[in-house]
């Protein structure tokens, strides 16, 4: 069942990427000439191979962890200052992941997992707080993150955050997800249920159905 859902998910992602031009896997010389992809010309073939290996992994791993969220004010995609603890300690279910706007491999798939979840929830999509924190704050300004959100047609309830390099490093370290090189980041999602201090740490590419299965496994059912 997981393999079937994953195949359908990947097919839908490929279709959307073909429309947006987000999944170009051309030569590096061709990529360096693409508009709106500043910074990607420096990516090596080894970088792409590293991400492809992560994408090719089947299934996902799951653990339950406790994290101390740093008391930080970060900027969302509108430029508004947001209290990270207040956002993540919502009375709604919360999912957190780490992305960056110029990524053309893992990050679009992570983001499509969010979009697929919002689609699965339908008119209940605002009942889940989705948070994406950039790991490339030097490039990912609020304006860049807003364009990223619009590109994926994200619905209300999905917040993208940026800040200083030191602040972002604090956040990734708090979630035990720090990487010195953004190309080394993992396809991680973190789920927190209302009133719970623990986080469900999921490593792998997830569809909306899998998110819902994880919610149900944790005792939360949206009636879908």
PLY file of the C-alpha trace (Angstrom):
ply
format ascii 1.0
element vertex 224
property float x
property float y
property float z
element edge 223
property int vertex1
property int vertex2
end_header
0.00 0.00 0.00
2.82 2.39 0.92
4.60 1.69 -2.38
1.39 2.25 -4.34
0.68 5.55 -2.58
4.29 6.64 -3.02
4.19 5.92 -6.75
1.01 7.94 -7.16
2.53 10.74 -5.12
5.74 10.83 -7.17
3.74 10.80 -10.43
1.68 13.77 -9.26
4.85 15.59 -8.20
6.48 15.01 -11.58
3.39 16.36 -13.32
3.37 19.49 -11.20
7.11 19.98 -11.59
6.74 19.73 -15.34
4.23 22.58 -15.18
6.32 24.77 -12.92
9.73 23.85 -14.26
10.88 23.04 -10.73
12.47 19.67 -11.36
14.96 20.37 -14.07
17.60 17.66 -14.14
19.61 19.03 -17.01
23.35 19.46 -17.32
24.93 21.91 -14.92
25.70 24.28 -17.77
22.02 24.38 -18.67
21.02 24.85 -15.07
23.33 27.80 -14.62
21.40 29.64 -17.31
17.97 29.13 -15.77
16.26 32.27 -14.56
15.23 32.39 -10.92
17.68 29.66 -9.95
20.53 31.78 -8.64
22.96 29.78 -6.59
22.14 26.47 -8.26
24.95 26.70 -10.83
27.37 25.90 -8.02
25.75 22.54 -7.34
27.94 19.66 -8.40
26.96 16.33 -9.88
27.93 14.80 -6.53
25.44 17.12 -4.77
22.61 15.96 -7.02
23.64 12.33 -6.62
23.54 12.76 -2.83
20.00 14.10 -2.90
18.87 11.52 -5.44
20.09 8.73 -3.14
17.94 10.14 -0.34
14.94 10.41 -2.66
15.32 6.81 -3.82
15.02 5.41 -0.29
11.81 3.45 0.25
9.67 3.94 3.33
10.51 6.11 6.30
11.78 5.84 9.83
9.82 6.96 12.89
10.83 7.87 16.41
9.40 9.91 19.29
11.65 12.68 20.57
11.64 15.59 23.00
13.00 18.94 21.83
13.54 22.27 23.58
12.27 24.94 21.19
14.43 28.10 21.28
12.72 31.34 22.27
13.18 33.14 18.95
11.33 35.68 16.84
11.59 34.75 13.15
10.19 36.37 10.01
7.44 34.67 8.05
6.85 34.91 4.29
4.98 38.19 4.73
7.79 39.80 6.71
5.88 39.56 9.98
7.82 38.69 13.14
6.58 35.41 14.60
7.29 33.84 17.98
8.59 30.36 17.21
7.48 28.78 20.54
4.03 30.31 20.25
3.64 29.07 16.68
4.80 25.55 17.50
2.86 25.28 20.75
-0.44 25.70 18.92
-3.67 24.09 20.05
-3.71 22.48 16.60
-1.48 19.68 15.29
1.85 21.06 14.04
4.22 19.74 11.39
7.71 21.21 10.92
10.20 20.62 8.13
13.38 22.26 6.82
13.71 23.41 3.21
15.40 26.00 1.03
13.98 27.74 -2.00
16.64 26.89 -4.60
16.56 23.16 -3.81
15.31 21.14 -6.78
15.23 17.66 -5.28
14.26 16.86 -1.67
12.67 20.18 -0.74
10.01 20.24 -3.49
8.98 16.73 -2.48
8.78 17.74 1.17
6.66 20.71 0.17
4.43 18.58 -2.03
3.86 16.38 1.02
2.39 19.45 2.73
0.28 20.31 -0.32
-0.96 16.74 -0.56
-1.93 16.82 3.12
-3.85 20.07 2.62
-5.61 18.48 -0.36
-6.47 15.37 1.68
-7.90 17.53 4.48
-9.97 19.67 2.12
-11.95 22.28 4.02
-10.26 21.12 7.23
-6.78 22.04 5.98
-6.61 25.02 8.35
-6.84 22.61 11.29
-3.16 21.68 10.89
-0.29 24.15 11.31
2.39 23.56 8.68
5.79 25.19 9.22
8.79 25.22 6.89
12.03 26.74 8.16
14.63 27.69 5.57
18.16 26.40 6.01
19.43 28.99 3.53
18.54 32.28 5.26
21.20 34.23 3.36
19.16 33.73 0.19
15.65 33.00 1.45
14.21 36.39 2.33
10.50 36.71 3.15
9.91 37.73 -0.47
11.65 34.61 -1.77
9.70 32.40 0.62
6.44 34.03 -0.39
7.16 33.27 -4.05
7.99 29.70 -3.04
4.65 29.37 -1.25
2.77 30.81 -4.21
4.57 28.48 -6.61
3.22 25.49 -4.71
-0.22 27.06 -4.26
0.00 26.64 -0.51
-3.21 27.26 1.41
-3.54 29.32 4.62
-2.03 27.45 7.53
1.39 26.94 5.93
4.00 29.32 7.38
7.54 29.69 6.02
10.18 31.15 8.34
13.57 32.78 7.96
15.99 34.60 10.22
19.68 35.15 10.77
22.15 32.33 10.22
22.68 32.05 13.98
18.93 31.84 14.61
18.35 29.19 11.95
21.26 27.15 13.32
19.63 27.32 16.76
16.41 25.92 15.36
17.99 23.08 13.40
20.19 22.20 16.37
17.14 22.14 18.66
15.51 19.56 16.35
18.73 17.57 16.01
18.68 18.43 12.31
21.71 20.70 11.99
23.89 20.26 8.91
26.94 22.31 8.02
26.12 21.98 4.31
22.52 22.45 3.15
23.05 19.68 0.60
23.41 17.22 3.49
19.95 17.85 4.95
17.58 14.94 5.43
13.89 14.63 4.37
12.64 15.21 7.91
9.16 16.02 9.18
8.32 16.62 12.83
4.76 16.22 14.17
3.53 17.62 17.48
0.01 17.02 18.76
-1.86 19.56 20.93
-0.99 19.27 24.60
1.98 16.98 23.92
5.62 17.82 24.63
6.99 15.02 22.46
7.53 15.20 18.72
7.13 12.39 16.18
10.25 12.47 14.01
9.74 11.06 10.51
12.63 10.64 8.10
11.54 9.95 4.53
9.29 11.22 1.74
5.70 11.35 2.98
2.35 11.68 1.24
-0.73 13.34 2.68
-2.22 9.91 3.38
0.81 8.92 5.41
0.58 12.12 7.45
-3.06 11.29 8.17
-2.12 7.74 9.12
0.45 9.12 11.56
-2.19 11.43 13.05
-4.58 8.50 13.49
-1.80 6.38 14.97
-1.27 9.15 17.53
-4.99 9.26 18.33
-6.14 12.14 16.13
-8.69 11.52 13.38
-9.95 14.22 10.99
-12.72 11.95 9.77
-11.14 11.46 6.33
0 1
1 2
2 3
3 4
4 5
5 6
6 7
7 8
8 9
9 10
10 11
11 12
12 13
13 14
14 15
15 16
16 17
17 18
18 19
19 20
20 21
21 22
22 23
23 24
24 25
25 26
26 27
27 28
28 29
29 30
30 31
31 32
32 33
33 34
34 35
35 36
36 37
37 38
38 39
39 40
40 41
41 42
42 43
43 44
44 45
45 46
46 47
47 48
48 49
49 50
50 51
51 52
52 53
53 54
54 55
55 56
56 57
57 58
58 59
59 60
60 61
61 62
62 63
63 64
64 65
65 66
66 67
67 68
68 69
69 70
70 71
71 72
72 73
73 74
74 75
75 76
76 77
77 78
78 79
79 80
80 81
81 82
82 83
83 84
84 85
85 86
86 87
87 88
88 89
89 90
90 91
91 92
92 93
93 94
94 95
95 96
96 97
97 98
98 99
99 100
100 101
101 102
102 103
103 104
104 105
105 106
106 107
107 108
108 109
109 110
110 111
111 112
112 113
113 114
114 115
115 116
116 117
117 118
118 119
119 120
120 121
121 122
122 123
123 124
124 125
125 126
126 127
127 128
128 129
129 130
130 131
131 132
132 133
133 134
134 135
135 136
136 137
137 138
138 139
139 140
140 141
141 142
142 143
143 144
144 145
145 146
146 147
147 148
148 149
149 150
150 151
151 152
152 153
153 154
154 155
155 156
156 157
157 158
158 159
159 160
160 161
161 162
162 163
163 164
164 165
165 166
166 167
167 168
168 169
169 170
170 171
171 172
172 173
173 174
174 175
175 176
176 177
177 178
178 179
179 180
180 181
181 182
182 183
183 184
184 185
185 186
186 187
187 188
188 189
189 190
190 191
191 192
192 193
193 194
194 195
195 196
196 197
197 198
198 199
199 200
200 201
201 202
202 203
203 204
204 205
205 206
206 207
207 208
208 209
209 210
210 211
211 212
212 213
213 214
214 215
215 216
216 217
217 218
218 219
219 220
220 221
221 222
222 223
